[in-house]
Amino acid sequence: MASPSTAREFSLPRHSERATRQLVALLVLAAVALWAVTVYLSTAVDVSAAARTVALALHVLALVASFGSVLMVDWHGMLWLLGRRELFETIRLDSAASPLIWGGVGVMMVTGVFLEPDLASALTLTKLAAVLVLTVNGIMLIPLMRRLVKMPARTSFSSLPIGQRIHMVVCAGISQAAWWTAIVVGFVNVAD
C-alpha cells in the first residue's frame, strides 16, 4: 500500500480529475458519432473501382502508421513494466506517437467510407465493432496518461497504485485484442 506522501504524488486536483472525465466523455461521444456517421456513409456513397483502390491503399498506409505506433508504444510500455525503461521515456514516446495513432485511426475511418463494407457480413460487423472498441479504449487511457505525466520521471510500474496498474494492463490487452481483430478480419474480408 502507498504511503500518504506517495499517495499525494499520484492524486490530481479535483477540478483536473473532473475536467478529464468531462473531456473523456465528450471524446467518447464524438468518436461514437464519427464511427456511426462513417458506417452510415459507407452505405450511402457510390464508389468507383479506382476510388475504392485509392481508398484501400490509403487505408492500409494509415493502418501501418497507426498500428505500428501502437505496437511501439505498447512494447516500450512493456519494457517499462519490466523495469527496463524509465517512465519519462515511455511518456515521451507516447507523446510522439499519439498524432500518428490518432491520425491513422481518423484516416482509416474516413477511407473506410469508400471501401464498400458488406454490413450484412458478420466479419464486417466484427471489424467495425473492433474499430469502435479500440477507439474508445484509446480515449479511456487519457486519464491514466495525464496522471503518469505528473509523476516523477523514474516512477516504476510497481510503485503505481493497484488501480492504475490494472487500468493500464486491461487497456493494453483490450487495445491489442481489438487491433488484431480488426486487422485479421479486414484482411480476410479483402481476400474474399
Contacts in CASP RR format, 6 or more apart in sequence:
PFRMAT RR
TARGET T0000
AUTHOR 0000-0000-0000
METHOD contacts of the structure
MODEL  1
MASPSTAREFSLPRHSERATRQLVALLVLAAVALWAVTVYLSTAVDVSAA
ARTVALALHVLALVASFGSVLMVDWHGMLWLLGRRELFETIRLDSAASPL
IWGGVGVMMVTGVFLEPDLASALTLTKLAAVLVLTVNGIMLIPLMRRLVK
MPARTSFSSLPIGQRIHMVVCAGISQAAWWTAIVVGFVNVAD
2 10 0 8 1.000
2 159 0 8 1.000
2 161 0 8 1.000
6 159 0 8 1.000
7 161 0 8 1.000
9 151 0 8 1.000
9 152 0 8 1.000
10 147 0 8 1.000
10 151 0 8 1.000
10 160 0 8 1.000
10 161 0 8 1.000
10 164 0 8 1.000
12 20 0 8 1.000
12 146 0 8 1.000
12 147 0 8 1.000
12 150 0 8 1.000
16 146 0 8 1.000
17 143 0 8 1.000
20 142 0 8 1.000
20 143 0 8 1.000
20 146 0 8 1.000
21 143 0 8 1.000
23 142 0 8 1.000
24 139 0 8 1.000
24 140 0 8 1.000
24 142 0 8 1.000
24 143 0 8 1.000
27 139 0 8 1.000
27 142 0 8 1.000
28 136 0 8 1.000
28 139 0 8 1.000
28 140 0 8 1.000
31 132 0 8 1.000
31 135 0 8 1.000
31 136 0 8 1.000
31 139 0 8 1.000
32 132 0 8 1.000
32 136 0 8 1.000
34 106 0 8 1.000
34 109 0 8 1.000
35 109 0 8 1.000
35 128 0 8 1.000
35 131 0 8 1.000
35 132 0 8 1.000
35 135 0 8 1.000
38 109 0 8 1.000
38 110 0 8 1.000
38 112 0 8 1.000
38 113 0 8 1.000
39 117 0 8 1.000
39 119 0 8 1.000
39 128 0 8 1.000
41 113 0 8 1.000
42 112 0 8 1.000
42 113 0 8 1.000
42 114 0 8 1.000
42 115 0 8 1.000
42 116 0 8 1.000
42 117 0 8 1.000
42 119 0 8 1.000
43 119 0 8 1.000
45 113 0 8 1.000
45 114 0 8 1.000
47 55 0 8 1.000
47 114 0 8 1.000
47 115 0 8 1.000
47 116 0 8 1.000
51 114 0 8 1.000
52 114 0 8 1.000
52 115 0 8 1.000
52 116 0 8 1.000
54 114 0 8 1.000
55 111 0 8 1.000
55 112 0 8 1.000
55 113 0 8 1.000
55 114 0 8 1.000
55 115 0 8 1.000
56 111 0 8 1.000
56 115 0 8 1.000
56 190 0 8 1.000
58 107 0 8 1.000
58 111 0 8 1.000
59 107 0 8 1.000
59 108 0 8 1.000
59 111 0 8 1.000
59 112 0 8 1.000
59 115 0 8 1.000
61 107 0 8 1.000
62 103 0 8 1.000
62 104 0 8 1.000
62 105 0 8 1.000
62 106 0 8 1.000
62 107 0 8 1.000
62 108 0 8 1.000
62 111 0 8 1.000
63 104 0 8 1.000
63 108 0 8 1.000
63 183 0 8 1.000
65 100 0 8 1.000
65 103 0 8 1.000
65 104 0 8 1.000
66 100 0 8 1.000
66 101 0 8 1.000
66 102 0 8 1.000
66 103 0 8 1.000
66 104 0 8 1.000
66 105 0 8 1.000
66 107 0 8 1.000
66 108 0 8 1.000
67 179 0 8 1.000
67 183 0 8 1.000
69 97 0 8 1.000
69 100 0 8 1.000
69 101 0 8 1.000
70 97 0 8 1.000
70 101 0 8 1.000
70 175 0 8 1.000
70 179 0 8 1.000
72 93 0 8 1.000
72 97 0 8 1.000
73 90 0 8 1.000
73 93 0 8 1.000
73 94 0 8 1.000
73 97 0 8 1.000
73 101 0 8 1.000
74 172 0 8 1.000
74 175 0 8 1.000
74 176 0 8 1.000
76 85 0 8 1.000
76 89 0 8 1.000
76 90 0 8 1.000
76 93 0 8 1.000
76 94 0 8 1.000
77 85 0 8 1.000
77 90 0 8 1.000
77 172 0 8 1.000
79 85 0 8 1.000
79 90 0 8 1.000
80 86 0 8 1.000
80 87 0 8 1.000
80 89 0 8 1.000
80 90 0 8 1.000
80 157 0 8 1.000
81 157 0 8 1.000
83 156 0 8 1.000
83 157 0 8 1.000
86 153 0 8 1.000
86 154 0 8 1.000
87 148 0 8 1.000
87 151 0 8 1.000
87 152 0 8 1.000
87 153 0 8 1.000
87 154 0 8 1.000
87 155 0 8 1.000
87 156 0 8 1.000
88 153 0 8 1.000
88 154 0 8 1.000
91 145 0 8 1.000
91 148 0 8 1.000
91 149 0 8 1.000
94 145 0 8 1.000
105 131 0 8 1.000
105 134 0 8 1.000
105 135 0 8 1.000
108 131 0 8 1.000
109 131 0 8 1.000
117 124 0 8 1.000
117 127 0 8 1.000
117 128 0 8 1.000
117 189 0 8 1.000
118 124 0 8 1.000
118 189 0 8 1.000
119 125 0 8 1.000
119 128 0 8 1.000
121 189 0 8 1.000
123 185 0 8 1.000
123 186 0 8 1.000
123 188 0 8 1.000
123 189 0 8 1.000
124 185 0 8 1.000
124 189 0 8 1.000
126 181 0 8 1.000
126 185 0 8 1.000
127 181 0 8 1.000
127 182 0 8 1.000
127 185 0 8 1.000
127 186 0 8 1.000
127 189 0 8 1.000
130 178 0 8 1.000
130 179 0 8 1.000
130 181 0 8 1.000
130 182 0 8 1.000
130 185 0 8 1.000
131 178 0 8 1.000
131 182 0 8 1.000
133 174 0 8 1.000
133 178 0 8 1.000
134 174 0 8 1.000
134 175 0 8 1.000
134 178 0 8 1.000
134 179 0 8 1.000
134 182 0 8 1.000
137 171 0 8 1.000
137 174 0 8 1.000
137 175 0 8 1.000
137 178 0 8 1.000
138 171 0 8 1.000
138 175 0 8 1.000
140 171 0 8 1.000
141 168 0 8 1.000
141 171 0 8 1.000
144 164 0 8 1.000
144 167 0 8 1.000
144 168 0 8 1.000
144 171 0 8 1.000
147 164 0 8 1.000
148 155 0 8 1.000
157 165 0 8 1.000
157 168 0 8 1.000
158 165 0 8 1.000
160 168 0 8 1.000
END
